[in-house]
Amino acid sequence: MERWFEFMGNHPFLFGLLAVLIVMFFIFEGKRNGRKISPQSLGVLVKIKNAMLIDLRDAKDFREGHISGSRNIPYSQIANHLDELKTSERPIVFICNLGQVAGTALAQVAHTDSYRLDGGIANWKAQGLPLIKAK
């Protein structure tokens, strides 16, 4: 640790550059994955704007537990539904396990009013929110 402080004192420009790069990384990563919506705000969006929920997980995971009202379109099949999703007049919320796949799908579909569930199903479960199991 002592050497780290010595490095910072001897090379303030490099240390400042490192700090700027780290901040820029987090800013660009946040923007790259599209707009996030929290689990709490999701219910409001569905009730007020009748948002369409698209679950991108495979059918097995979807059957084991999904958000009420969501539709299962596995990410591997999203290309088959691009036209339908792009022309939707309703807001779209993409859902996956952790939120990363949803960010990629959001960029692929390029719908003007679309979101990804922040933290995905894992965050939904962690908040103690209910999931529906298919019969």
Disulfide bonds with the S-S distance in Angstrom:
none
